[in-house]
Amino acid sequence: MAGGNLNDDSLNTLLNSTEVNSIILLEDIDAIFHGRESVSDGRRGNEGGPRVTFSGLLNALDGVRSQEGRILIMTTNHKDKLDPALLRPGRADRCIELGNAKESQLKGLFKKFFPDSTQE
């Protein structure tokens, strides 16, 4: 949503308006909340109105109004900072750690993005 006006209702509306078989990405989920309190980015104060609450996020993910038939991917660099309620089965069915790429993988990615390069 433009303008940073996302709140519990608009998050729920956005997630529920995606088509079936959609993939939804919530990147850096650890940066949204500290514990169960919303993180402020310094531009938002009380004058900005309601924001997404931790309870609102959980309800959007698997509450009574949530939709099924979608894949939700949450990324984090700090799994240890996530509230256990966010990781419980039904909300996070799988936790997959992606380590550093191997040299062969890096070369393959480089060739994919720069197919005309003569560098190895």
C-alpha positions as CSV (number, residue, x, y, z in Angstrom):
1,M,0.0,0.0,0.0
2,A,1.3,3.4,-0.9
3,G,2.0,6.0,1.7
4,G,2.7,3.6,4.6
5,N,-1.0,3.5,5.5
6,L,-1.1,-0.3,6.1
7,N,-3.1,-1.3,9.1
8,D,-4.7,-4.6,10.3
9,D,-7.7,-4.3,8.0
10,S,-5.8,-3.3,4.9
11,L,-3.3,-6.1,5.5
12,N,-6.1,-8.6,5.7
13,T,-7.8,-7.2,2.6
14,L,-4.5,-7.4,0.7
15,L,-3.8,-10.9,1.7
16,N,-7.3,-12.1,1.0
17,S,-7.5,-10.4,-2.4
18,T,-4.7,-12.4,-3.8
19,E,-5.7,-15.1,-6.3
20,V,-5.7,-18.7,-5.4
21,N,-2.3,-20.4,-6.1
22,S,-0.5,-17.1,-5.4
23,I,2.8,-16.8,-3.7
24,I,3.0,-14.0,-1.1
25,L,6.4,-12.8,0.2
26,L,6.8,-11.1,3.5
27,E,10.4,-10.1,3.5
28,D,12.5,-9.4,6.7
29,I,9.6,-10.3,9.0
30,D,11.9,-9.9,12.0
31,A,12.0,-6.1,11.2
32,I,8.3,-5.6,11.6
33,F,8.0,-6.4,15.3
34,H,10.2,-6.4,18.3
35,G,8.6,-9.0,20.5
36,R,4.9,-8.3,19.9
37,E,5.3,-4.5,19.6
38,S,5.3,-2.8,16.2
39,V,8.7,-1.3,15.2
40,S,8.6,2.4,14.3
41,D,10.8,3.6,11.5
42,G,11.1,7.1,12.9
43,R,8.7,8.6,10.4
44,R,5.6,7.2,12.0
45,G,4.2,8.6,15.2
46,N,0.8,8.5,16.8
47,E,-0.4,11.0,14.3
48,G,-0.1,8.3,11.6
49,G,-3.1,6.4,12.9
50,P,-3.3,2.7,13.4
51,R,-0.6,0.3,12.1
52,V,-0.4,-3.4,11.7
53,T,-0.4,-5.1,15.1
54,F,1.1,-8.4,15.9
55,S,-2.3,-9.8,16.6
56,G,-3.5,-8.4,13.3
57,L,-0.6,-10.1,11.4
58,L,-1.4,-13.4,13.0
59,N,-5.1,-13.1,12.2
60,A,-4.3,-12.2,8.6
61,L,-2.1,-15.2,8.3
62,D,-4.5,-17.8,9.7
63,G,-7.5,-16.2,11.4
64,V,-11.1,-16.8,10.6
65,R,-11.0,-14.3,7.7
66,S,-7.8,-15.7,6.2
67,Q,-7.9,-17.5,2.8
68,E,-6.3,-20.8,1.9
69,G,-4.8,-21.9,-1.4
70,R,-1.8,-19.5,-1.2
71,I,1.8,-20.0,-0.4
72,L,3.2,-17.5,2.1
73,I,7.0,-17.1,2.4
74,M,8.5,-15.1,5.2
75,T,12.2,-14.3,5.2
76,T,14.4,-13.3,8.1
77,N,18.1,-13.0,8.9
78,H,17.3,-13.5,12.6
79,K,15.0,-16.5,13.3
80,D,15.9,-16.3,17.0
81,K,14.1,-12.9,17.2
82,L,10.8,-14.2,15.9
83,D,8.0,-14.7,18.3
84,P,7.2,-18.5,18.7
85,A,3.5,-17.7,17.9
86,L,4.6,-16.7,14.4
87,L,6.4,-20.0,13.8
88,R,3.9,-22.4,15.1
89,P,2.6,-25.2,12.8
90,G,-0.2,-23.8,10.6
91,R,1.5,-20.4,10.2
92,A,5.0,-21.7,9.4
93,D,4.8,-25.2,8.2
94,R,8.4,-25.4,7.1
95,C,11.5,-23.5,8.2
96,I,14.3,-23.7,5.6
97,E,17.7,-22.3,6.2
98,L,19.5,-21.1,3.1
99,G,23.2,-21.0,3.6
100,N,25.9,-19.4,1.5
101,A,26.0,-20.4,-2.1
102,K,28.6,-22.8,-3.3
103,E,31.2,-21.6,-5.9
104,S,29.5,-23.7,-8.6
105,Q,26.1,-22.0,-7.8
106,L,27.7,-18.6,-7.9
107,K,29.2,-19.3,-11.3
108,G,25.9,-20.6,-12.6
109,L,24.1,-17.5,-11.4
110,F,26.7,-15.2,-12.9
111,K,26.4,-17.0,-16.3
112,K,22.6,-16.7,-16.2
113,F,22.7,-13.0,-15.6
114,F,25.7,-12.3,-17.8
115,P,25.6,-14.9,-20.6
116,D,28.0,-12.9,-22.9
117,S,30.7,-12.5,-20.2
118,T,34.0,-14.1,-20.8
119,Q,34.9,-14.2,-17.1
120,E,35.0,-17.5,-15.3
